[in-house]
Amino acid sequence: MTDQPLPPAVRGVIAGLVDAVRAGDDARIDRLLERIVRIGTPEALYELRRQLAKGPTSP
């Protein structure tokens, strides 16, 4: 992984996806997952995994 911060747009997609997972919003999850796959950087996928691993009560 690089030490470069993710672009704001990528961080927004990740935050939206984490919120959708926590809310159980399947349609939104599908849409945002497609965007993450298109972005396709290891850093974005790593950050998504890290955010989801925090658990349901972490901001």
Long-range contacts (C-beta under 8 A, 24 or more apart in sequence): 1-42, 1-43, 1-46, 2-43, 4-43, 6-43, 6-44, 6-47, 10-39, 10-41, 10-44, 10-47, 11-47, 13-39, 13-44, 14-44, 14-47, 14-48, 14-51, 15-51, 17-48, 18-48, 18-51, 18-52, 21-52, 22-56
